[in-house]
Amino acid sequence: MSEHPALDSALLRDFLVREGVRVVGDLRVDLISGGKSNLTFSVRDDESHWVVRRPPTSGLTPSAHDMNREWAVTSALQSTDVPVAPTVAIDSDGDVLGAPFTVVEFVDGRIIRTDDDLAALSDDEIDRNVDGLVDTLVRLHAVDYQTVGLGDFGRPDGFAVRQVKLWARQWGHVKTRDLDDVDRLVAELNERIPSEAGTTIVHGDYRVDNTILSADDPGVVRAVVDWEMSTLGDPLTDIALMCVYRRKGFDRVVGFDAAWTSDRYPSADDMAQRYATRTGGDLGDWDFYLALANLKLGVIAEGITYRARAGAASDGAERAAEATGDFIAAGLSTLRGKNRV
């Protein structure tokens, strides 16, 4: 059996067998990604292929890395037209590996993560990809969360207020230095809380590399992944975050030239308008949502560096916080009407 420090293949095999999963032969474990968020593993036996996700081994922060949340929403979405990986098993208490983890079926397809990945697509394929991503997000937001059993998945009342408080609190947990502009942005966001908002399932981290695309058609999303930040809330926070991820500063957060920041993709305004057209709604106080997304990404960038300094696998993550100030400044500028994304 192949081994990884964060995933004992023998213990995992015993767990799968106890859960009634057919396992043929030894398990072979390969790390797909890790260090900046949850650890993701490819696990194979002689017949089947699964994906196992668990939190990082160090530098954990409150409200992040929530495997039970990820399991709840992906299980509920199995009966909908939102593409998600078929669920297999969960250890919700962390008794097996020392941390909660989920097991889902492996979904074969294409992942567009880097600028080099994007180079393989034509301009027409990129345009279809955007349409597929937007349509999938629209379908997610159209799901009747009560019908699929997610009525208690979140507290939609006062969602925006709690989001501002959440990311301000998260900043206190992960900051590696003091930035006065964070307090300014939080204060100005609190003054602009929308008086009305819709309520849907929100993904909380939606962009191209958190999807698996059809190998034959990048306009077809075969599975949306990385649901650890999902909840019930304002759907405009999803589309705003998707747009703010387009900022070039995101390259410093991930440590490479990301596909999603490429100027081959349409502008953030274009993407937001496609979403509004498909939903038949408007974007509300769009500057508020963009500013909130910038706060979130600034804190996420800081948290990546915080975890790296705490001992999590890095891959250059120590430098992610270099982008924090840019995101926070962009949030303030947006609220003050100086720029959009």
N, C-alpha and C positions, 0 to 999 in steps of 0.2 A: 504494500500500500504506500503511495506517495504521501508525504507529510508537509504541513505548513504550520508554523508556530501558533497561528490563530484558529486552525481547524484540524482537529485530530480525526483522521479518516476512519480509524477503528471505532471511535465513539459515535461518529456520524453514521456509520454503517449499522451499528447496533440500534441506534435511534430509528432509522428508516425501517428496519425490519420490525421493530416493536409497533410502528405506526401502520403496519400492513402494506408497506411499499415493497414491491418485488425487486430484490437486489441480486444480481447475477455476477459473482466474482468479486474481486477486490475493487475498492474505489480509487480512482486516480484524480487527484486534486490539483488544479492550477489557479493561481491568483489572476483574475481578470483586471481588477482595479482596486486601489486602496490607498490610504494615506490622507486623502482630503475629505472623505466622507465615509459611508459604510464600506466595509470590505466585501468584495464580490468575487465568488469563486465558481469556476467551472468544475463540475463533479461528474465523472463518468464511471459506469461499471461496464460489463461486457455487452450490455444491451441498451441501456438508457443513458440519457444526458440531462443533468439538472443544473440549476444555478442556486447557490447558497449565499445568503447575505447576512452579515452580522456587523455590530458596531466596531469601531476601531479599538485597538487594545490599550490606548492611552489618550489622554487629552479630551475626555468626554465632556460635553457641555449640556446643561439642562435643556430639555424639550427637543434636542436633536437625536438622530440615530434611532428613532422609535420604530422598532420592528413590528410591534403589535399593531401600531397604526397602519403601517404598510400592509400587513396581512389583512386587516379588517377591510380596507378599501378595495384591495385587489380581489379578495374573495367575493365581496358584494358586487363587483363589476363583472363577474363571470357571466352573468345572464343578460348583459347589455351589449350594445354595439360599440362600446369603447374597447379597443384592443389591449388586452393585458395577458401576461403569461399565465397559463393554467397553474393553479396553486396545488401544492402537494402536501406539505406538512409545516408545522411551526413548533418550536420550543419557546413558549412565551415567557417562561420563568428563567431561562438561562441555566437550567440544571445540567445540561449535557456538556456544553462547551464553556460554561462560565459566563455566558452572555446570551441573550435571546437571539434566535436566528430563524430565518425562513428558508423553505425549499420550494422552488417552482420548477416547472418544466423549462428546458432550454428552448428558446425561440430562435430559429435560424433566420438570418437576414443580414442586412447591411447596417453598419453604424457609421454615421458621418460625424467624426469628432475633430479632426485636424483640417487645416487648410489643404494639406496634401490629399486627404480623403475627398475633399470637395472638388479638387482638380479633375477627378474622374467623371464629373457630371457636366453635361452641356448646360447652357443657359436655360433651355426649355425644361430640362430635368430639374434644375434648381427652382424654377417658377412652379412646377408641379409639386415639388417638395414642400414649398411654402403653403400652397393650397391644401395639401394633405395634412400638414401640421395644424393649420388653422381650423380645418374642418374637424379634425379629431378633438381639438380643444372645445370647439362648439358642441360636439356630441357629448363630451364629458359634462359640460355645463348644463346640458339639456336633460341629463339623467334625473329622474324623480328620486331623490335620495331617501325619501320616506319609504317608497315602494321597495327599494332594494335593501332595506334594513339598516340604513345609516342615519336614522332620525336622531340618534344620540351621539353621532360621530364628532360633533363640535357644538359650539355655542354661537350661532350666527348673530344674535343680538349684540350690538356693540363691537362687532368684529374689528373695524378699523381702529377703534380706540385701543383695543387689546393688542393689535398688531404693533402699533407704535410703542406701547408699553413693553411688549415682548422683546422687540429688537433693541430698545433702550436698555432693558435689563440684561439681555444677552451681551451687549457691549460691555457692561460692567463685569461680566464673567470672563471675557476673552481679550479685553484690550491689553495691548503690549506697551502702550504709552497713552498720555492724555491728549485728546483732540477736542478743543473747545467747540469746533464746528458741529460735532455730533450733538452736543446739548442744544445748540442753536437750531439744528435741523429738527430735532425731536420737538422742541417748543413750537416751531412754526407749523409742523405737521399737526400738532394738537389743536392749533387755531383753525385748521382747514378741514377738520373731519367732515366728510359728506353727511348731509342730513338724511339721505335715503340711499339704500344699497340693495342689490339683489342678493339672494342666497343660493348657492349651488355647492356641489363638490368642487373643491379647488385642488389642483395638483401641488402647487406651491414651489415648483422648481422646473418649469416646463421650458424646454428648448430642444433643438434637433438631436443633440447627443444623449438625451434622456428618452430616446425612442429607438426602436429597432425597425428598420425599413425593409420593404420587400427587396430582395436582391435584384429583381428584374425591373422594378418601377419605384423610384424614390418618392413618388407621390402617394404610395400606399404605406401607411403605418401599420406594421404587424403587431407591435406591442409598445405601450408606454411603460417605462420603468422608473425606478427611484421615487417611490411614493412616500418616503419617510416624513415629508413635511406637509402631507395632504390633510385637509380638514373640511369643515363646512364654513363657507364665508363668501366674500364678495368676489364674483368671477372676474371683475376688472383688475384685481390684483394679479391674477394669472397672466393676462395678456400684457399688462404693464411690465411685469418681471421678464417675460419673454422678450419684450422690446428693449429693456435696459441691458439685458445680457448682450445686446448687439454692440455695446460700447467697447472700444479697443482695450480699455483697461482690464477687461475680462481675460485677455491673453496673459496678463501678469498673475491673475488669480490661479489659472490652471497651469501656467508654466510653459505654454507653447502657443503657437499661432492657431487659434481655434477656428474651426469652420464657421461658427455662428457669427463671428465678428467680421467676416470677409465682406468687402464691398460688392461682391458678386451677388449677395443676397439683396433683396429689396430693402428700402429704408424701414426704420421702425415705424414711421408714420404710415407707410404703405401697408405694413402688416396689421397695424391697429385698425386701419380702415377696412381691410378685408374681413377682419373679425366683426366689426360693426355692421358691415353690409350683410354678412351671413346671419347674424343674430337679429337683424332688423332693429337694433337698439342704438343707443348713443354711448359715448365714452365718459359721460358724467364730468366730474372735475378731474380731467385727465392729468393735469399738472400735479395734483395731489397723489394720484396713483403712481406716476413716474417718480416722484420724489420719495415716496415710501419704498418703492423698489430699489432706488439708489441707496437708501439707508440699509435695507436688508442686505444688498450685495456688499456694501462697505463692511458691515459687521461679519458677514460670511468670510470675506477676504481676511479680516483680522483673525477670525477663529481658526482658519487654516494654518496661519503662522503660529498662533497660540498652541495648537495641537502638535505642530512640528517641534516646537521648543520643549513640549512636554514629553517628547519621545516617540510620537507617531511617525510612521514612514513618511519621508518628506518628498523626494523627487523635486527639489527646489521649492517646497512649500514655505520655507522660511521667508521667502521674498513676496509672498502673496499680499501681505499687509501693505506693500508699497502702493497698491491700488486703492486702499481704503480712502485716503484723503481725496482722491479724484472723484470717487463715487459720492462721498458726502458733499463735496463742493458742487457737484452736478445736481444733487438733490436740492440744495439751497438755491442755486441759480434757476432751476426749473420753477420752484415756488415763487420766485421773485420775477418771473416772466422773462428771464434773460436767455434761456435756451430750453430745448425740449429733452432730447436724449443725449 
